[in-house]
Amino acid sequence: MNETNRRDFLRQPRALVCSAAMIACLMLGMPAARAELQIEITSGVRDPVPIAIVPFGHAGAAPTDTDVASIVQHDLEGSGRFRALPRERMPATPSRADEVVSPSWRAVGSDYVVVGRTSALDNGSLAVDYELVNTLTGARLGAQRFTGTAGAMRNAAHRVSDAIYQKILGVRGAFATRIAYVAVEGEAPAQHYQLIVADADGANQRMVLESRFPLMSPAWSPDGQWLAYVSFETKHAAVYVQLVRSGERRQVSARAGINGAPAWSPDGHKLALTLGGSGGNPDIYVLDLTSQDLTRITDDPAIDTEPEWAPDGKSLFFTSDRAGSPQIYQIAANAGARPKRITFGGNYNARPRVAPDGSQLAMVTLDGGNYRIAVQDLASGTVRVLSRGRLDESPSFAPNGATLIYSEREGSRGSLATVSTDGLTGLRLKASQGEVREPAWGPFSP
């Protein structure tokens, strides 16, 4: 359920909820091509770190056409926290740290220099070696080798970016992670839906599923191997889990009424769901994926929806209108528990998402008549609005907790955007055609 539908859902009389879902599931579409995502940096820190990423050398014959240095530069500049030296201004093109003449790089304004090389290994795989030099001291701060196939060189480049980001900023990078999102082509009622998995920068897209019927609420398993989502392909809402690599999937909930908003437990063995039953009133349930046992968590005449697990797996956050307007609550993940209200500011706070370390809660909040992304410090209760759109929705934390991805409306089209949790940096990922929505940021790779 996207944010527009969700707001309607929370405001509608109970009798109209199932009718709205039925209208959605009757929408048909024609096949459409995937739309490429284009990055636009929307904000950055005032004093970004000056860095030079030198084109990587090759040991022997060039083993790959991938420009590793270009990908690293794209990653670091896209974070909004680095300013890269243009290649035409580089005083030299070293490929090893001992070849870096620090005064020359300081003279062109670079505090750090990244050098490296790619090479073919005897076993047929490829290696990417990088080194990071501090030009102010001349010290080599980091060096590491990443290996893989020719097709994995983009991922190896992202891992180089992750290592550099952590060495300089002290925060683990998330460039080598993946996102999932829904792409929509066409106009209602002739729309076509695709579930897409891509690198965190929107590149290397792969279609996981396509349908003439709505696809909603993708959610990653903790190991990054599975996606859960809602599909209307049977003309009724149903929840599926799908193995990303092979496409193997199974239906795990197609009960009467509403089946929505799946969220994986931290151990990967359960899904929290919103189920409505034949009566149509939504409540929060937990489904054991092994035994198929179903535990009812909330039992209230209010609308309870959008469950989100706490990192320790002992409780759930969810949206409810039981106080008269949508607010976020927390409840122990067992039958008969009593919920505790978490949000109190304003008359609309929904779609809870918890930071990986459990310190912050992201949400959609009503701010000056606009729906925007905000974060609440769970210790102090302090709320900070991060986005500046009119209809921002579906926040999802990066696995390092430093950035959120969400969807926004640009004119009449949906696009994806990111914002750092300090509000200082952001970028937009726009589709070349159609629109994209409901992003979910995957976990770190093993």
Secondary structure as the mmCIF struct_conf table of DSSP 4:
data_model
#
loop_
_struct_conf.conf_type_id
_struct_conf.id
_struct_conf.beg_label_comp_id
_struct_conf.beg_label_asym_id
_struct_conf.beg_label_seq_id
_struct_conf.end_label_comp_id
_struct_conf.end_label_asym_id
_struct_conf.end_label_seq_id
HELX_RH_AL_P HELX_RH_AL_P1 GLU A 3 ARG A 11
BEND BEND1 GLN A 12 GLN A 12
HELX_RH_AL_P HELX_RH_AL_P2 ARG A 14 CYS A 25
TURN_TY1_P TURN_TY1_P1 LEU A 26 LEU A 26
STRN STRN1 LEU A 28 LEU A 28
HELX_LH_PP_P HELX_LH_PP_P1 ALA A 33 GLU A 36
STRN STRN2 LEU A 37 SER A 43
BEND BEND2 ARG A 46 ASP A 47
HELX_LH_PP_P HELX_LH_PP_P2 PRO A 48 PRO A 48
STRN STRN3 VAL A 49 ILE A 53
HELX_LH_PP_P HELX_LH_PP_P3 VAL A 54 PHE A 56
STRN STRN4 GLY A 57 ALA A 59
BEND BEND3 GLY A 60 ALA A 61
HELX_RH_AL_P HELX_RH_AL_P3 VAL A 68 GLY A 78
TURN_TY1_P TURN_TY1_P2 SER A 79 GLY A 80
BEND BEND4 ARG A 81 ARG A 81
STRN STRN5 PHE A 82 ALA A 84
HELX_LH_PP_P HELX_LH_PP_P4 LEU A 85 PRO A 86
HELX_RH_3T_P HELX_RH_3T_P1 ARG A 87 ARG A 89
BEND BEND5 PRO A 91 PRO A 91
BEND BEND6 SER A 95 ARG A 96
HELX_RH_3T_P HELX_RH_3T_P2 ALA A 97 GLU A 99
HELX_RH_AL_P HELX_RH_AL_P4 SER A 102 ALA A 107
TURN_TY1_P TURN_TY1_P3 VAL A 108 GLY A 109
BEND BEND7 ASP A 111 ASP A 111
STRN STRN6 TYR A 112 ALA A 120
TURN_TY1_P TURN_TY1_P4 ASP A 122 ASN A 123
BEND BEND8 GLY A 124 GLY A 124
STRN STRN7 LEU A 126 ASN A 134
TURN_TY1_P TURN_TY1_P5 THR A 135 THR A 137
STRN STRN8 ARG A 140 GLY A 148
HELX_RH_3T_P HELX_RH_3T_P3 ALA A 150 ALA A 152
HELX_RH_AL_P HELX_RH_AL_P5 MET A 153 LEU A 169
BEND BEND9 GLY A 170 VAL A 171
TURN_TY1_P TURN_TY1_P6 PHE A 175 ALA A 176
STRN STRN9 ARG A 178 GLU A 187
TURN_TY1_P TURN_TY1_P7 ALA A 188 PRO A 189
STRN STRN10 ALA A 190 ASP A 199
TURN_TY1_P TURN_TY1_P8 ALA A 200 ASP A 201
BEND BEND10 GLY A 202 GLY A 202
BEND BEND11 ASN A 204 ASN A 204
STRN STRN11 ARG A 206 SER A 211
BEND BEND12 ARG A 212 PHE A 213
STRN STRN12 LEU A 215 TRP A 220
TURN_TY1_P TURN_TY1_P9 PRO A 222 ASP A 223
BEND BEND13 GLY A 224 GLN A 225
STRN STRN13 TRP A 226 SER A 231
TURN_TY1_P TURN_TY1_P10 GLU A 233 THR A 234
BEND BEND14 LYS A 235 HIS A 236
STRN STRN14 ALA A 238 LEU A 243
TURN_TY1_P TURN_TY1_P11 VAL A 244 SER A 246
STRN STRN15 ARG A 249 SER A 253
BEND BEND15 ALA A 256 GLY A 257
STRN STRN16 ASN A 259 TRP A 264
TURN_TY1_P TURN_TY1_P12 PRO A 266 ASP A 267
BEND BEND16 GLY A 268 HIS A 269
STRN STRN17 LYS A 270 LEU A 275
TURN_TY1_P TURN_TY1_P13 GLY A 277 GLY A 280
STRN STRN18 ASP A 283 ASP A 288
TURN_TY1_P TURN_TY1_P14 LEU A 289 SER A 291
STRN STRN19 LEU A 294 ARG A 296
BEND BEND17 PRO A 301 ALA A 302
STRN STRN20 ASP A 304 TRP A 309
TURN_TY1_P TURN_TY1_P15 PRO A 311 ASP A 312
BEND BEND18 GLY A 313 LYS A 314
STRN STRN21 SER A 315 SER A 320
TURN_TY1_P TURN_TY1_P16 ARG A 322 ALA A 323
BEND BEND19 GLY A 324 SER A 325
STRN STRN22 GLN A 327 ALA A 332
BEND BEND20 ALA A 333 ASN A 334
TURN_TY1_P TURN_TY1_P17 ALA A 335 GLY A 336
STRN STRN23 LYS A 340 ARG A 341
BEND BEND21 GLY A 345 ASN A 347
STRN STRN24 ASN A 349 VAL A 354
TURN_TY1_P TURN_TY1_P18 PRO A 356 ASP A 357
BEND BEND22 GLY A 358 SER A 359
STRN STRN25 GLN A 360 ASP A 367
TURN_TY1_P TURN_TY1_P19 GLY A 368 GLY A 369
STRN STRN26 ASN A 370 ASP A 377
TURN_TY1_P TURN_TY1_P20 LEU A 378 SER A 380
STRN STRN27 VAL A 383 VAL A 385
BEND BEND23 ARG A 390 ARG A 390
STRN STRN28 LEU A 391 LEU A 391
STRN STRN29 GLU A 393 PHE A 397
TURN_TY1_P TURN_TY1_P21 PRO A 399 ASN A 400
BEND BEND24 GLY A 401 ALA A 402
STRN STRN30 THR A 403 GLU A 410
TURN_TY1_P TURN_TY1_P22 GLY A 411 SER A 412
STRN STRN31 ARG A 413 SER A 420
TURN_TY1_P TURN_TY1_P23 THR A 421 ASP A 422
BEND BEND25 GLY A 423 LEU A 424
STRN STRN32 GLY A 426 ALA A 431
BEND BEND26 SER A 432 GLY A 434
STRN STRN33 GLU A 435 TRP A 441
#
